[in-house]
Amino acid sequence: QVQLVESGGGLVQAGGSLTLSCAASDRTFSSYTMGWFRQAPGKEREFVATITSGGLTNYANTVKGRFTISRDNAKNTVYLQMNSLKPEDTAVYYCNGGSKLGWGQGTQVTVSS
Protein backbone atom coordinates (compact mmCIF):
# COMPACT_ATOMS: atom_id res chain seq x y z
CA GLN A 1 0.00 0.00 0.00
CA VAL A 2 1.30 3.41 -0.95
CA GLN A 3 2.20 5.68 1.92
CA LEU A 4 2.68 9.42 2.06
CA VAL A 5 4.46 10.61 5.19
CA GLU A 6 4.60 14.30 6.02
CA SER A 7 7.12 15.94 8.31
CA GLY A 8 8.43 19.38 9.19
CA GLY A 9 5.48 20.93 10.96
CA GLY A 10 5.82 22.82 14.20
CA LEU A 11 5.34 26.07 16.07
CA VAL A 12 6.71 29.25 14.55
CA GLN A 13 6.25 32.97 15.15
CA ALA A 14 4.50 35.15 12.62
CA GLY A 15 6.92 36.15 9.89
CA GLY A 16 8.90 32.96 10.27
CA SER A 17 9.47 30.05 7.92
CA LEU A 18 8.95 26.31 7.83
CA THR A 19 9.57 23.63 5.23
CA LEU A 20 7.25 20.65 5.02
CA SER A 21 8.28 17.38 3.40
CA CYS A 22 6.17 14.54 2.08
CA ALA A 23 7.89 11.26 1.26
CA ALA A 24 6.15 8.68 -0.91
CA SER A 25 6.77 4.96 -0.82
CA ASP A 26 5.68 4.51 -4.45
CA ARG A 27 8.37 4.23 -7.13
CA THR A 28 6.00 5.80 -9.67
CA PHE A 29 5.90 9.02 -7.62
CA SER A 30 7.49 11.03 -10.42
CA SER A 31 4.50 10.36 -12.68
CA TYR A 32 1.95 12.07 -10.49
CA THR A 33 0.81 15.56 -9.71
CA MET A 34 1.37 16.18 -6.01
CA GLY A 35 -0.36 18.70 -3.84
CA TRP A 36 -0.57 20.27 -0.43
CA PHE A 37 -3.85 21.02 1.30
CA ARG A 38 -4.61 22.34 4.77
CA GLN A 39 -7.42 22.23 7.28
CA ALA A 40 -7.84 24.75 10.05
CA PRO A 41 -9.98 24.00 13.13
CA GLY A 42 -13.67 24.24 12.28
CA LYS A 43 -13.00 24.76 8.59
CA GLU A 44 -13.03 22.59 5.50
CA ARG A 45 -9.85 21.28 3.94
CA GLU A 46 -8.56 23.73 1.34
CA PHE A 47 -6.15 23.70 -1.56
CA VAL A 48 -2.69 25.20 -1.01
CA ALA A 49 -0.49 24.24 -3.96
CA THR A 50 0.15 21.60 -6.59
CA ILE A 51 3.08 20.57 -8.75
CA THR A 52 2.78 18.43 -11.87
CA SER A 53 5.14 15.68 -12.91
CA GLY A 54 6.76 18.22 -15.23
CA GLY A 55 7.23 20.79 -12.51
CA LEU A 56 4.39 23.18 -13.29
CA THR A 57 3.07 24.78 -10.12
CA ASN A 58 -0.19 26.31 -8.99
CA TYR A 59 -0.97 28.15 -5.76
CA ALA A 60 -3.93 29.37 -3.79
CA ASN A 61 -4.14 33.16 -3.84
CA THR A 62 -3.77 33.20 -0.06
CA VAL A 63 -0.25 31.73 -0.22
CA LYS A 64 1.01 32.95 -3.60
CA GLY A 65 4.33 34.72 -3.24
CA ARG A 66 4.95 33.27 0.23
CA PHE A 67 4.89 29.50 -0.30
CA THR A 68 6.89 27.43 -2.80
CA ILE A 69 6.14 23.84 -3.76
CA SER A 70 8.90 21.69 -5.21
CA ARG A 71 9.71 18.04 -5.73
CA ASP A 72 12.74 15.77 -5.81
CA ASN A 73 11.78 12.72 -7.84
CA ALA A 74 15.02 10.94 -6.96
CA LYS A 75 13.92 11.04 -3.33
CA ASN A 76 10.19 10.52 -4.00
CA THR A 77 9.59 13.67 -1.98
CA VAL A 78 7.55 16.84 -2.39
CA TYR A 79 8.27 19.95 -0.34
CA LEU A 80 6.40 23.05 0.74
CA GLN A 81 8.61 25.98 1.67
CA MET A 82 6.54 28.44 3.70
CA ASN A 83 7.83 31.97 4.29
CA SER A 84 6.31 35.05 5.90
CA LEU A 85 3.95 32.85 7.86
CA LYS A 86 0.80 34.36 9.32
CA PRO A 87 -1.42 33.19 12.18
CA GLU A 88 -4.10 32.38 9.61
CA ASP A 89 -1.76 29.79 8.11
CA THR A 90 -2.26 27.69 11.24
CA ALA A 91 -3.68 24.34 10.16
CA VAL A 92 -2.97 20.68 9.68
CA TYR A 93 -1.18 20.37 6.35
CA TYR A 94 -1.81 17.31 4.21
CA CYS A 95 0.10 15.94 1.27
CA ASN A 96 -1.96 14.51 -1.60
CA GLY A 97 -1.05 12.35 -4.54
CA GLY A 98 -4.42 12.00 -6.24
CA SER A 99 -6.43 8.80 -6.39
CA LYS A 100 -3.32 6.67 -6.84
CA LEU A 101 -1.19 7.88 -3.94
CA GLY A 102 -3.91 9.21 -1.65
CA TRP A 103 -3.41 11.36 1.44
CA GLY A 104 -0.78 11.59 4.10
CA GLN A 105 -1.57 11.68 7.80
CA GLY A 106 -1.02 15.42 8.12
CA THR A 107 1.40 17.60 10.02
CA GLN A 108 0.45 20.46 12.33
CA VAL A 109 1.64 23.97 11.60
CA THR A 110 0.98 26.59 14.26
CA VAL A 111 1.86 30.24 13.73
CA SER A 112 1.81 32.44 16.81
CA SER A 113 1.17 36.17 16.64
Rosetta blueprint (number, residue, H / E / L):
1 Q L
2 V L
3 Q L
4 L E
5 V E
6 E E
7 S E
8 G L
9 G L
10 G E
11 L E
12 V E
13 Q E
14 A L
15 G L
16 G L
17 S L
18 L E
19 T E
20 L E
21 S E
22 C E
23 A E
24 A E
25 S L
26 D L
27 R L
28 T L
29 F H
30 S H
31 S H
32 Y L
33 T L
34 M E
35 G E
36 W E
37 F E
38 R E
39 Q E
40 A L
41 P L
42 G L
43 K L
44 E L
45 R L
46 E E
47 F E
48 V E
49 A E
50 T E
51 I E
52 T L
53 S L
54 G L
55 G L
56 L L
57 T E
58 N E
59 Y E
60 A L
61 N L
62 T L
63 V L
64 K L
65 G L
66 R L
67 F E
68 T E
69 I E
70 S E
71 R E
72 D E
73 N H
74 A H
75 K H
76 N L
77 T E
78 V E
79 Y E
80 L E
81 Q E
82 M E
83 N L
84 S L
85 L L
86 K L
87 P H
88 E H
89 D H
90 T L
91 A E
92 V E
93 Y E
94 Y E
95 C E
96 N E
97 G L
98 G H
99 S H
100 K H
101 L H
102 G L
103 W E
104 G L
105 Q L
106 G L
107 T E
108 Q E
109 V E
110 T E
111 V E
112 S E
113 S L
